[in-house]
């Protein structure tokens, strides 16, 4: 596809720089990877995978178990 675009544009007198050609080739390659990935996903069997929920975080210490801090003694 990159070569076709380059050829068509050069016929019209528009020349692409090498970085533009490389970018188009990269775009073509990414598109091909995407198409291949879609084909592979179509071949894979559909399974419902159940992921167990993580254990709940430990709760805060109940108020009844908090350490008792003695009140300061007031002197007359």
C-alpha positions as CSV (number, residue, x, y, z in Angstrom):
1,X,0.0,0.0,0.0
2,X,2.8,2.4,0.8
3,X,4.4,1.7,-2.6
4,X,1.1,2.3,-4.4
5,X,0.6,5.6,-2.7
6,X,4.2,6.6,-3.4
7,X,3.9,5.6,-7.0
8,X,0.6,7.4,-7.5
9,X,1.9,10.6,-5.8
10,X,5.1,10.6,-7.7
11,X,3.2,10.4,-11.0
12,X,1.4,13.6,-10.0
13,X,4.7,15.3,-9.2
14,X,4.4,14.9,-5.5
15,X,7.4,13.2,-3.9
16,X,7.3,11.8,-0.4
17,X,10.3,12.0,1.9
18,X,11.8,8.8,3.1
19,X,10.4,9.4,6.6
20,X,6.9,9.7,5.2
21,X,7.3,6.4,3.3
22,X,8.6,4.7,6.5
23,X,5.6,6.1,8.4
24,X,3.2,4.7,5.8
25,X,4.9,1.3,5.9
26,X,4.7,1.3,9.7
27,X,1.0,2.2,9.5
28,X,0.5,-0.7,7.0
29,X,2.3,-3.1,9.3
30,X,0.2,-2.0,12.3
31,X,-3.0,-2.5,10.3
32,X,-1.9,-6.0,9.3
33,X,-1.2,-6.8,12.9
34,X,-4.6,-5.6,13.9
35,X,-6.3,-7.8,11.1
36,X,-4.2,-10.8,12.2
37,X,-5.2,-10.3,15.8
38,X,-8.9,-10.1,14.8
39,X,-8.5,-13.4,12.8
40,X,-6.8,-15.1,15.8
41,X,-9.5,-13.9,18.2
42,X,-12.2,-15.3,15.9
43,X,-10.5,-18.7,16.0
44,X,-10.2,-18.8,19.8
45,X,-13.1,-20.5,21.6
46,X,-15.3,-18.2,23.6
47,X,-15.1,-19.2,27.3
48,X,-16.5,-17.4,30.3
49,X,-13.6,-17.1,32.7
50,X,-14.6,-16.2,36.2
51,X,-12.0,-14.4,38.1
52,X,-12.5,-14.7,41.9
53,X,-12.9,-11.4,43.7
54,X,-9.9,-10.4,45.9
55,X,-10.2,-10.9,49.6
56,X,-11.6,-7.9,51.3
57,X,-9.1,-5.7,53.1
58,X,-8.8,-6.3,56.8
59,X,-11.2,-4.0,58.6
60,X,-10.1,-1.3,61.0
61,X,-9.8,-2.4,64.7
62,X,-13.2,-2.1,66.4
63,X,-13.5,0.7,68.9
64,X,-13.9,-1.7,71.7
65,X,-10.4,-3.1,71.1
66,X,-8.6,0.2,71.0
67,X,-6.0,0.6,73.7
68,X,-7.1,2.6,76.7
69,X,-5.1,5.8,77.1
70,X,-5.3,7.0,80.7
71,X,-6.5,10.5,81.2
72,X,-3.9,12.9,82.5
73,X,-4.0,13.5,86.2
74,X,-4.8,17.0,87.2
75,X,-3.0,18.3,90.2
76,X,-4.4,21.0,92.5
